[in-house]
């Protein structure tokens, strides 16, 4: 919503959205200098994977078990951790690696259980030191004053527990921070340098930088990914030498890479597709035999198949060896989603009104991936329409949407939508029946073209009276989308352009033409995608007719959460002499955001918007409206929840003071 200067009882109520409900690389053995060591048993009696495995366990969310039922012969204890040297981040890492700390509310079983926990901590804390770049640290753990490997440690623990909780002390001395020294990337067989290896900066193994163990693990993944993308499906890091020089405080790293043979794609086989017509999946593979192997090609195939609503999962398995002709067989296993679904949703806004929506759908209507969705929506406009103040504020929309894939070729889809509706806005009230039907052709995974027929029979009332319209249009729309995520993109471009000439049935002359284009771009500043710069622009025009010869519902309106935050819905649009919104013949919008992910679940987004609709045929930038604000994001598994607070920078006398917007997904 946008806060108005004119006080109302609900002035501070934000718009509320009720979300719709519906029923790595292989690596060879590590060298003992750094990562080796004998395997040991953990507290539960299972084998411990050694120091290098302990490093991986630092990132296992299940390593900290929830407090379970009381254990027999429980040993209560207290723990004190002291870290000398390093910084606060190192202390946090040490505490996070300590089972004695994380499991202190869950008492171990007997003295042996406490001893096993302490011995495991020596390995996991040492791995935490290595991860931070400290290779000369010392760890001293005592149970009631004795080390856990003391010959009489069980007697010491039993004697201490008789007096109360066993005192446990963990003393960690970080020692000097090591830095990377000599870095070598060699071919595993010849032990010679690989000239086409990624740069050290890309590997993040730069001499002189802190020698963090996790950087080595990451570099192995980068190396394997590099050669797999170059057509080597069996690339692996076969071995490594990691040697700490305590005199120079440097870590020398040698990684031995076995790229393996270059391969092409061979035969594809499919299983699990019995719920689809024969050949449905095979027709959409679109990878000719002999194409150079690439994991990116397989990933695009997986995402392409998952776009069909009937397919729940796609598992792509590569053969373990090449065929005699050097090609790699690929097996695709798919599974079906439940064909039928239904759901409901509701929304409320103190300015735009409230609405409830129910829907039912079928994901595989005739067995060929056809989709059908039926929607019923009832709405209530919260304020009187400025153009038609005596209009009933009740609105509705009943719609049916159908899609049939592959009507001519696998790249051609039939799309259609029919709707009956009543729409109430500040600018007009419309009752209409509409039909949009067309064919969408996909040139690639990113580029598509859709040509449709657009039919509308409507009665529209605005401040000038009531008009009946019978309209036929031919919209032609070109879309390009290279983004990596529909709700929260971090890279790529989204672009669309539409041209729609339309005419009024019964008129002999040519009608107006609408053109509209939009462009959005996303760029992650850092590799971890913590900061993403996002920007968008959109513009449009209707030419070939004067403003009042264009039906009100075909004019452009700007203002609100979907276009210009901080302003009332449609308010940044032309008005007549009485101050009533009438819409425009053209518009322009632009936004820029800095999406900063502060934690794994919380983000902050400062933004700047600009835009307006214009009575002229082309945008007039002299009367542009501007707004600025900040948003919060809560990241969920299905996408970010958005809460934006926006303020108009050059408001007019009838504009609001602020706007609050809540939705699922980013603003654009």
Secondary structure, 3 states (H helix, E strand, C coil): CEECCCCCCCCCCCCEEEEEEECCCCECCCCCCCCCCCCEECCCCCEECHHHHHHHHCCCCCCCCCCCCCCCCEECEEEEEEEECCCHHHHHHHHHHCHHHHCCCCCEEHHHHHHHHHHHHHHHHHHHHHHHCECCCEEEEEECCEECCCCCHHHHHHHHHCCCCEEEEEEEECCCECEEEEEEEEECCCCCECCCCCCHHHHCCCCCCECCHHHHHHHHHHHHHHHHHCCCCCCEEEEEEEEEECCCCEEEEEEEEECCCCCEEEEEEEECCCCCCCCHHHHCCCCCCCCECCHHHHHHHHHHHHCCCCEEEEEEEECCCCCCCCEEEEEEEEEECCCEEEEEEEEEECCCEEEEEEEEEECCCCCCCCEEEEEEEEEECCCCCCCCCCCCCEEEEEEEEEEEECCCCCCEEEEEEEEEEEEECCCCEEEEEEEEEEEEEECCCCEEEEEEEEEEEEEEEECCEEEEEEEEEEEEEEEEECCCCCCCCCCEEEEEEEEEEEEECCCCCCCCEEEEEEEEEEEECCCCCCEEEEEEEEEEEEECCCHHHCCHHHCECCCECCCECCCCCCCCCCECCCCCECCECEEEEEEEEEEEECCCCEEEEEEEEEEEEECCCCCCHHHCEEEEEEEEEEEECCEEEEEEEEEECCCCCCCCCEEEEEEECCCC
